[in-house]
Amino acid sequence: MIQEAKKLIAFLFQRSGKNTLDENEIYMTLSYELGWLTPAEAKQFIRRGLERGLLSETDDGYAPTYDVSAVDIPLGFEVDGSIVQPGDEDLVSVIADVLASKDTSEEDVRRRVRKRAETEHVIPQVAALLIAHEQGVDVQPYLQRASRAVKDI
C-alpha cells in the first residue's frame, strides 16, 4: 500500500507542478475534483502520509519526502478509499520502506533491524525506530505505533 500512496502523492505533485501543496489543495483535488476519496478520507491520507514519512510538513503546507519526478504514473492511474484503510503493514515494514528510499535496500534494513533487536534485546519495532533515528528520520510520527506494539507484548 505504501507504493500506491507514493504514486498518489507523486501524481498530485506532478499534476500541480508545485513543490508544496496545502491541505485544502490536496483534499479538494482528491475529493471534489477527482472524486476518488471523500473529504475525510483525503484528510486521513495526508495524516497517514506524514506518519509513513512520505510527506513532511512545511510552512507552506506539505512536501513529498522523495523525488516525485522519478515516479512513473501509469496511464489511467486511479485510487479509491482503500488507500487510507489500515493495512497489515507493521511498523518495521513502514520504517524499512522509508529507509530503503535513502540509498539502501529494504532487505538490508530488515537485516539490521533483526540484528539490532537481538543485540539490544528489544522488539523489532523499537530496533527499527533506533535505526531510523540514527539515519536522521523524524521518528515522532511512529512513536504511538511503537508504544502500542510494546503494550501488545
Summary of the structure (lengths in Angstrom):
residues: 153
radius of gyration: 16.2
end to end distance: 25.7
largest distance: 51.0
contacts: 431
relative contact order: 0.13
helix: 61%
strand: 6%
